[in-house]
């Protein structure tokens, strides 16, 4: 369903909440870039194309709009219609990050050494526009799927896990903790055939490629769902893409059938607790952690289930950080022209952590954990990793 631009009443609430508008004058805000500019685009009038490139797709504007104008969708539709320049080779690489992660994992430890090499970072910066200041995450030779295939079978209620590229290649420890927490609650994890969710391709302007990946994921996940097995995900961005963008942006036939059968992991575990089925034999963690709620988790409109889950751990105090965007937005903050913008977007969060001398931050999103960790030096974890610690050996 297409957004009706006449729903916009020009209240400018979207501008008031837009983190990119606050961070830079290069972006005129979601109202002008979205509903206002769309009227000119429909009449073939020229609108500065670079405006759209500075939207970080956090979806905050959509969430706060009192008339439900889907402003990010307007931005994406304009890019699909060719209203912005063709993506560069740099954007092709970032959009196909799953290929780079696969190659980096295969090439470890050499690939990790190269990523830390100052001259190589300078080449990426000068030659491709990938900012030399961004901290590259390390690759792992033993991927999550490789670890999973070598495990002994576990008997229990089957549940499917869409792990995503980042967990598989960059953070396999999260995947292991996911499996062990679910097994603690009597579930047998299965891994359906899966490709990248496609969000990096969408963000960088490669919609046909994203559609192809989405169609493969839909075919695989649909078989699982039709078999009566629920699907969970640990990445809010992956989950949001499958639940929302496959249908509304990529228009993949039949995508809406998945929406009712996909659950974010904390949402799923909290539901178990409400039904009296969650294993709550947690050991005491006497500490104070901070929690950052990702933009794409809020876009899923499931509340903040991780906070309720973590409150079940004896002795653990979890403080929610100021609401806001971390700024990285996937590959957005990797780009030289946007690195400073991304850092400024997240500065309120970073300052809060420095002021409170935080040592541990919990966040559901891999990009948020990467950005917060690199900008503040604090340790970052997914909520499931804290639950795994609380279960003990």
Secondary structure, DSSP 8 states (H G I E B T S, - for coil): ----GGG-----HHHHH-HHHHH-TT---HHIIIIIHHHHHHTT----THHHHT-----HHHHH-TT---HHHHHHHHHHTT-S----HHHHHHHTHHHHHHHHHHTTTHHHHHHH-HHHHHHIIIII-B-TTS------SS-HHHHHHTS----SEEEEEE-HHHHHHT-HHHHHHHHHHHHHTTEEEE-------SHHHHHTT-HHHHHHHHHHHHHHHHHHHHTT--EEES-HHHHHIIIIIHHHTS--TTTHHHHTTEEEHHHHHHHHHHTT-S--------EEEEEE--HHHHHTT---HHHHHHTTSTTEEEEE--S---S-TTTGGGBTTTHHHHHHHTHHHHHHHHHHT-SEEEES-HHHHHHHHHHH--EEE-HHHHHHHHH--
